[in-house]
Amino acid sequence: MEIPEILEELSRYTGKLPREAIREAVARQEKITPELIRVIDEARETLARGETLEESTALTFALYLLAQFRETRAYPAIAELLSIPGDAIADTLEEVLTEDMGRILASVSGGDTSHIERLIENPNVNEYVRSAGLKALVTLVMTGMKERDEVISYFRSLFHGRLEREGGFVWAKLVVVSTDLWPGELMDEIRQAYEEALVERFVISLKEVERQLSQGKEAALELTRRIGNYTLIDDTEAELGSWYCYNEAPPPKPPVAAWKPPSPAQAPATPGMPVRKGRKIGRNEPCPCGSGKKYKRCCGA
């Protein structure tokens, strides 16, 4: 496949993961990298004009592939894209932002935290972007690209003035990532944040922080390594192949006649609340009903 054909395949959603195009992109890394960065630049220009990016498929593949390539040339471009104020970037990237953007940033940073820190400290940047920046720093520690003490020192500076002292989601995430790196050196700052009601307790409670503290540093860090999902992006095909929208052979639904109401022991803890299994469908993804419309304009309306 030639570069234009690869890009075309990565820009079009068909319900099937474009595995051949992904593999060809990886095989032609040097030639395709400038084109993938251009995709990011064009998306930024569109969103900066206040326009909607109708399809984010090409942008999604560009982000994951550049992360897999460890492409530091993409780092400033991605940071500029994420710097767009307001909700436009969250509406466009949805779960790419909330689930994996920290890993993507860490993967393209080459260990340089300057752009990440600017995103975290900018109050005009979307709160999920700032949260992703915090996650990126923990990822750099967990993958050996940064020393824990250096990142803990930076977190302390956020507690002491580099983060605006207005409560909310970013403060809660700061406590979460501090806890994931073991909060021992930051407990005074964390307790003060709770006293000032800066932390949204439904995200993380002080008891949870203290529980992690009581485990000890090494045990807490090992737990974070095992379950924290602080890893670099290594395989775009594997990462995106698990997405619901690329589930090429979904299990058949049981016939209605075979359905039985759950026993009390199987029922959801909260009556009337559905239990979601598997990946949440992004609102900009094609609706799984097969209508050809976006989920937000069809079953997700």
C-alpha positions as semicolon CSV with decimal commas, in nm:
position;residue;x (nm);y (nm);z (nm)
1;M;0,000;0,000;0,000
2;E;0,117;0,352;-0,077
3;I;0,103;0,627;0,188
4;P;-0,213;0,797;0,048
5;E;-0,393;0,462;0,043
6;I;-0,288;0,387;0,401
7;L;-0,413;0,727;0,517
8;E;-0,742;0,676;0,336
9;E;-0,793;0,341;0,506
10;L;-0,717;0,493;0,845
11;S;-0,963;0,777;0,782
12;R;-1,264;0,564;0,696
13;Y;-1,475;0,376;0,950
14;T;-1,614;0,047;0,816
15;G;-1,682;-0,141;1,138
16;K;-1,366;-0,347;1,095
17;L;-1,024;-0,259;1,227
18;P;-0,801;-0,169;0,928
19;R;-0,532;-0,414;1,032
20;E;-0,346;-0,416;0,701
21;A;-0,330;-0,036;0,693
22;I;-0,201;-0,026;1,052
23;R;0,070;-0,279;0,971
24;E;0,166;-0,093;0,656
25;A;0,186;0,232;0,853
26;V;0,419;0,068;1,105
27;A;0,633;-0,072;0,823
28;R;0,657;0,277;0,667
29;Q;0,707;0,464;0,992
30;E;0,954;0,725;0,868
31;K;0,755;0,818;0,559
32;I;0,414;0,826;0,722
33;T;0,510;1,010;1,042
34;P;0,498;1,364;0,891
35;E;0,155;1,283;0,745
36;L;0,025;1,164;1,082
37;I;0,150;1,483;1,247
38;R;-0,028;1,678;0,973
39;V;-0,353;1,502;1,068
40;I;-0,308;1,632;1,423
41;D;-0,227;1,985;1,305
42;E;-0,534;1,994;1,079
43;A;-0,757;1,871;1,361
44;R;-0,622;2,144;1,588
45;E;-0,685;2,412;1,326
46;T;-1,041;2,292;1,276
47;L;-1,124;2,287;1,647
48;A;-0,945;2,618;1,710
49;R;-1,178;2,781;1,455
50;G;-1,472;2,665;1,662
51;E;-1,573;2,406;1,404
52;T;-1,665;2,046;1,477
53;L;-1,443;1,763;1,368
54;E;-1,711;1,539;1,222
55;E;-1,492;1,230;1,202
56;S;-1,211;1,161;1,447
57;T;-1,106;0,823;1,306
58;A;-0,789;0,949;1,136
59;L;-0,696;1,155;1,443
60;T;-0,737;0,854;1,670
61;F;-0,511;0,634;1,457
62;A;-0,256;0,914;1,426
63;L;-0,235;0,955;1,804
64;Y;-0,190;0,585;1,875
65;L;0,057;0,523;1,594
66;L;0,274;0,820;1,686
67;A;0,270;0,701;2,046
68;Q;0,375;0,354;1,933
69;F;0,654;0,511;1,729
70;R;0,772;0,709;2,039
71;E;0,768;1,007;1,803
72;T;0,895;1,307;1,996
73;R;0,833;1,531;1,693
74;A;0,461;1,480;1,755
75;Y;0,482;1,590;2,120
76;P;0,443;1,968;2,061
77;A;0,166;1,912;1,804
78;I;-0,034;1,691;2,042
79;A;0,018;1,939;2,326
80;E;-0,112;2,224;2,108
81;L;-0,416;2,018;2,013
82;L;-0,490;1,945;2,379
83;S;-0,442;2,311;2,474
84;I;-0,763;2,416;2,297
85;P;-0,983;2,559;2,575
86;G;-1,331;2,438;2,653
87;D;-1,494;2,106;2,580
88;A;-1,421;2,072;2,208
89;I;-1,128;1,836;2,258
90;A;-1,321;1,621;2,507
91;D;-1,621;1,602;2,272
92;T;-1,391;1,498;1,988
93;L;-1,166;1,243;2,156
94;E;-1,399;1,119;2,430
95;E;-1,258;0,795;2,575
96;V;-0,926;0,832;2,394
97;L;-0,880;1,135;2,619
98;T;-1,013;0,993;2,943
99;E;-0,860;0,645;2,912
100;D;-0,534;0,664;2,717
101;M;-0,419;1,023;2,662
102;G;-0,185;1,008;2,960
103;R;-0,018;0,703;2,809
104;I;-0,001;0,872;2,467
105;L;0,160;1,185;2,609
106;A;0,415;0,982;2,802
107;S;0,492;0,775;2,491
108;V;0,576;1,076;2,273
109;S;0,742;1,289;2,541
110;G;1,082;1,121;2,539
111;G;1,090;1,197;2,912
112;D;1,049;1,573;2,858
113;T;0,769;1,695;3,088
114;S;0,760;2,062;2,984
115;H;0,451;2,042;2,760
116;I;0,276;1,811;3,005
117;E;0,335;2,050;3,294
118;R;0,201;2,345;3,094
119;L;-0,118;2,153;3,023
120;I;-0,162;2,062;3,389
121;E;-0,111;2,418;3,511
122;N;-0,329;2,594;3,254
123;P;-0,674;2,662;3,407
124;N;-0,823;2,720;3,060
125;V;-0,742;2,367;2,945
126;N;-1,011;2,101;2,968
127;E;-1,005;1,924;3,305
128;Y;-0,974;1,580;3,144
129;V;-0,667;1,698;2,952
130;R;-0,510;1,822;3,273
131;S;-0,592;1,490;3,438
132;A;-0,428;1,309;3,145
133;G;-0,116;1,517;3,204
134;L;-0,104;1,402;3,566
135;K;-0,146;1,041;3,453
136;A;0,135;1,090;3,202
137;L;0,377;1,181;3,480
138;V;0,293;0,867;3,676
139;T;0,334;0,664;3,356
140;L;0,684;0,808;3,312
141;V;0,770;0,694;3,664
142;M;0,617;0,348;3,623
143;T;0,809;0,293;3,298
144;G;1,142;0,412;3,438
145;M;1,161;0,732;3,233
146;K;1,139;0,961;3,537
147;E;1,243;0,928;3,899
148;R;0,958;0,909;4,147
149;D;1,115;1,171;4,376
150;E;1,128;1,422;4,090
151;V;0,759;1,378;4,010
152;I;0,659;1,386;4,378
153;S;0,848;1,714;4,408
154;Y;0,652;1,853;4,114
155;F;0,324;1,736;4,269
156;R;0,422;1,919;4,588
157;S;0,468;2,238;4,387
158;L;0,115;2,195;4,250
159;F;-0,021;2,169;4,605
160;H;0,176;2,483;4,697
161;G;0,056;2,724;4,432
162;R;0,121;2,601;4,079
163;L;-0,236;2,470;4,068
164;E;-0,513;2,726;4,117
165;R;-0,672;2,681;4,457
166;E;-1,024;2,612;4,332
167;G;-1,175;2,277;4,414
168;G;-1,277;2,026;4,153
169;F;-1,186;1,730;3,939
170;V;-0,822;1,823;3,879
171;W;-0,752;1,845;4,250
172;A;-0,908;1,502;4,298
173;K;-0,687;1,360;4,023
174;L;-0,381;1,519;4,181
175;V;-0,462;1,329;4,499
176;V;-0,524;1,009;4,299
177;V;-0,187;1,020;4,122
178;S;-0,008;1,120;4,442
179;T;-0,167;0,818;4,608
180;D;-0,067;0,588;4,321
181;L;0,297;0,692;4,369
182;W;0,251;0,640;4,747
183;P;0,148;0,956;4,929
184;G;0,386;0,947;5,226
185;E;0,574;1,271;5,158
186;L;0,256;1,459;5,060
187;M;0,015;1,366;5,338
188;D;0,019;1,711;5,501
189;E;-0,067;1,873;5,168
190;I;-0,335;1,614;5,092
191;R;-0,503;1,650;5,430
192;Q;-0,501;2,028;5,391
193;A;-0,667;1,994;5,049
194;Y;-0,947;1,788;5,204
195;E;-0,987;2,041;5,487
196;E;-1,028;2,317;5,228
197;A;-1,283;2,106;5,036
198;L;-1,068;2,116;4,723
199;V;-1,104;1,743;4,654
200;E;-1,416;1,578;4,515
201;R;-1,454;1,296;4,766
202;F;-1,655;1,074;4,533
203;V;-1,340;1,044;4,317
204;I;-1,115;0,948;4,609
205;S;-1,174;0,966;4,983
206;L;-0,917;1,048;5,247
207;K;-0,965;0,695;5,386
208;E;-0,854;0,551;5,052
209;V;-0,541;0,765;5,060
210;E;-0,464;0,656;5,415
211;R;-0,519;0,292;5,321
212;Q;-0,258;0,321;5,046
213;L;-0,027;0,500;5,288
214;S;-0,055;0,215;5,539
215;Q;0,064;-0,044;5,283
216;G;0,410;0,107;5,271
217;K;0,592;0,253;4,974
218;E;0,712;-0,061;4,796
219;A;0,384;-0,251;4,830
220;A;0,184;0,051;4,714
221;L;0,406;0,103;4,408
222;E;0,384;-0,265;4,318
223;L;0,005;-0,245;4,334
224;T;0,013;0,054;4,102
225;R;0,236;-0,132;3,858
226;R;-0,002;-0,426;3,848
227;I;-0,338;-0,254;3,821
228;G;-0,275;0,112;3,744
229;N;-0,262;0,093;3,361
230;Y;0,039;0,322;3,356
231;T;0,209;0,175;3,050
232;L;0,332;0,314;2,719
233;I;0,151;0,251;2,390
234;D;0,328;-0,040;2,222
235;D;0,080;-0,189;1,974
236;T;-0,188;0,019;1,802
237;E;-0,352;-0,287;1,650
238;A;-0,387;-0,457;1,988
239;E;-0,499;-0,136;2,163
240;L;-0,779;-0,051;1,920
241;G;-0,869;-0,409;1,837
242;S;-1,034;-0,442;2,178
243;W;-1,268;-0,149;2,120
244;Y;-1,638;-0,221;2,099
245;C;-1,673;-0,046;1,764
246;Y;-1,417;-0,285;1,612
247;N;-1,566;-0,600;1,760
248;E;-1,589;-0,786;1,432
249;A;-1,761;-1,094;1,567
250;P;-1,986;-0,994;1,858
251;P;-2,149;-1,282;2,044
252;P;-2,507;-1,348;1,934
253;K;-2,782;-1,223;2,160
254;P;-2,983;-1,496;2,335
255;P;-3,342;-1,537;2,214
256;V;-3,599;-1,345;2,411
257;A;-3,768;-1,668;2,519
258;A;-3,449;-1,784;2,686
259;W;-3,423;-1,478;2,910
260;K;-3,496;-1,522;3,278
261;P;-3,512;-1,250;3,543
262;P;-3,205;-1,245;3,767
263;S;-3,218;-1,390;4,113
264;P;-3,193;-1,140;4,402
265;A;-2,828;-1,235;4,444
266;Q;-2,758;-1,153;4,079
267;A;-2,954;-0,829;4,070
268;P;-2,771;-0,493;4,048
269;A;-2,693;-0,333;4,382
270;T;-2,903;-0,031;4,291
271;P;-3,253;-0,124;4,162
272;G;-3,324;0,012;3,819
273;M;-2,960;0,085;3,736
274;P;-2,821;-0,112;3,438
275;V;-2,492;-0,293;3,466
276;R;-2,260;-0,200;3,180
277;K;-2,032;-0,474;3,052
278;G;-1,747;-0,410;2,814
279;R;-1,632;-0,082;2,667
280;K;-1,859;0,221;2,670
281;I;-1,960;0,334;2,322
282;G;-1,821;0,678;2,238
283;R;-2,083;0,929;2,131
284;N;-1,896;1,005;1,809
285;E;-1,859;0,638;1,714
286;P;-2,087;0,465;1,463
287;C;-2,399;0,329;1,630
288;P;-2,374;-0,048;1,686
289;C;-2,732;-0,092;1,564
290;G;-2,601;-0,065;1,208
291;S;-2,789;0,249;1,108
292;G;-2,474;0,417;0,978
293;K;-2,533;0,717;1,205
294;K;-2,316;0,829;1,495
295;Y;-2,419;0,681;1,830
296;K;-2,505;1,024;1,970
297;R;-2,744;1,086;1,681
298;C;-2,906;0,741;1,698
299;C;-2,948;0,504;1,995
300;G;-2,741;0,731;2,218
301;A;-2,957;1,037;2,153
